[in-house]
Amino acid sequence: MKGLRWRYTRLPSQMEDAQYGEDDEEEDKDEKNEAVAAPVPDPEDPVEPQLTEASQVLGASDIRQLSLHLPPRVTGHPWNLAFSTSKDGFSLRRLYRQMESCSGPVLLVLRDQEGQVFGAFLSSALRLSKGFYGTGETFLFSFSPQLKVFKWTGSNSFFVKGDWDSLMMGSGSGQFGLWLDGDLYHGRSHPCETFNNEVLARQEQFYTRELEAWVLS
């Protein structure tokens, strides 16, 4: 009888303990759910760049995302459209001419025939050169469809090189991160040591639909 009474007197307590344990678990779950559901405060909005003209390549969201990866020295500077294939034609020589009076860094953006948007931020203005020039601020990017930015790896200093027949950005082992022909219409993109980038377009060889060069100064 004592054993039965002991079991009888202990059973409600055990049931209560179990019930309390379940209640505690439910409360913990509720607290966790509340913690997950709690809104995360938005970070301070960056200074949104002002464009002198509407871009035919970048949307408002693209511009905001790219601006987060630009060096601080260009923050707050307007984006001036120095060249676009829709107005100036498909000509690298014309691009160089348009850049002769520019000294600030350049954002080169393009959309290919398959609709892929990608490009490069160049730490200084585009120009003819016998060798590579630029600084570690230079990077490549691609919206595929989310923005991917490929910064300088430090492996080499093959940032930008331009001659009359082609424009090259990033290099290593005979491959270029972004390469454009003299007509700006034919292009190629390969992984390269300078930026450890992926292929920026959907395929290694691409055809340009629209290209813009923005001077950020």
N, C-alpha and C positions, 0 to 999 in steps of 0.2 A: 504493500500500500504506500509505503514511503516513497518507493521508486516511482509508482504511478503518480503520487501527489507531486513529487519533484518534477516529473515530466510535465504534469499539468500546470504547475505554477511557473515553470520556465518557458513553456510554449508561447504564451502571449507575449512574454518579453522578447523571445526570439523573433516572433512575427513582427513586433513593433520595431525591433532593431532592423529587420529586413526592410520594413516599410520605410523607416527613417533613412536607411541606406539608399533605397530607391528614390526617396524624395531628394536626398542630397545629390544623387546622380542627375536627377531631372533638373535641379537647380543649377548644377555645374554645366549641364548641357545648355540650359537657358542662358547662363552667363556667357558661355562660349559663343552661342548663336548671336547674343546681343553684341558681343565683341566683334564678331565677323560682320554683322550687319551695320555696325556703327560707321557712319560716313568718314572717309579719310579726308582731312583738310587739304585743299588744293595748294600746291606750292605757289610761291609768288610768281605771277605771270611775267614772262620775259618781255623785254622791249620788242614789240613787233615791228619788223622793218617796213619802211615806206617805199613803195615802188613808184618810179616816175611814170611807168606805163603798165598796163595789164600784161601779164605773162600769158603766152599761148601754150606754155608747157607745164608750168607749175600752178597748182590750185592753192587756195588760201591755207589749207591744212598742210600741204607740202612745204610751203614757205615757213610756216610756224615751226614745223619739225626741223627743217634744215637750220634755221636760225639758232637753235639750241646747240649746234655743233660748231658754229663759227667762232673764231678767236675773239676774245674780248675787245680787241682794238677796233673791230668793225661794228660793234654793237651801237645801235642808234644812228648809224650812217645810212643814208638813202641808197637804194639799189637803182642805178642808172643803166638803162638798156643801151649798150654800145653797139650791139650787132644782133641781127636776127635774120635767118634765112628767108623768112616771109617777106621782109622788106629789102634786104641787101643781096639776096641770092646765095647760091651754093658755091662759095669761093673762099678758100683759105687766104688767098692774097688780099681779098677785100677785108677779111677779118683783121689781118695784120694792119692794114691801112686805117681801119676804124680804131685800132688800139694805139696808134702812134701818139695821140694826145692824152692818153690815160696813164696814170701812174699807180693807181690803187689795185688791191687784189681783185681777182675776177672769179665769178661763179659761172661756170660753163654748164649749161643744162641742155639736154636733148631728149626727144622722143623718137623712137625708131618706128619702122613701118608696122611692127607688131604691137605698138602701143606701150612699149616698155619705156619708163622714164629713168634716166641716170645721168651722171656727169662727174664733174670735179670742181673742187675749190682750189684755186691757184693763189699762192701767197703774194704774187706780183702780176703785173700786166703781161699779156701775151706778147711775144716778140720773136723775131728771127734770132736764132742762136746757133753757134757752132757746137756747143755742148749742152748738157743739162744744167738747169738753174732752178732756183726756188729754195724754200725752207721746209722744215718739218711741219709747218702749219698746213701744208698741202694735203688734201685727202680726196679719195674717190667715194662715190655713193651710188646707191641704186634703190629705187622703190620697187620691191619685188614680192608682193605689193607693199609690204611694210618697209619703212626706211631702214637701210643698212648702211653704216658709215665705216669706211676702211681707212684708218689712220696710219701714219708713218710707222714702220716697224723698227727703223734704225739700222736695217741691214745694209742699205746703200743710200745714195743721195740722188738717184735718178728720178727727179721730180717732174720736170717739164723740159721738152726739147722741141723746137719748131724750125723747120726749114720750108722751102717753097713748096715742096711736094707732100709734106705730111706733118702732123702734129702728134707728139707722143707724150703720154703721162704715165709714169711708173714703168719700171723695167727690171730685167733680171733674167739671165739664161736665154736671152734672145727673144723674150716675150714682153709684150707691153700691156699694162693694165687697161689703158684706153688709147686707141690709135685711130686717127682720122686721116683720110686721103686728102689730096689737094683740092678736091671738089666738095669736101665735107659730107659727101653723100655716102661714100663707102667707109665702113668702119670695122674695127675688130676689138675684141676685149678678151684678155687671158689673165689667169692668176699670175701675179708677179711678186717678186721679193720685196719691192719697195713698200707695198701696202698689204701684202698677204690677202689680196682681195679675191672674191669670187668673180665669175664671169658676170659683168654688169648687165648685159643684154640677155635675152632668152637663149640666144645662140652666140657662138664665138664671132661669127661674121654677121653684120647687120647693115641695114640701109636707113639713113636718117630721113625722118619725115619733117622734123622741125628742130632747129638749134638756136639757142639764145646765149649771148654773153653779157653778163651783168657786172658792172664795175661797182664795187662796194666802197665808195669814198665820197 
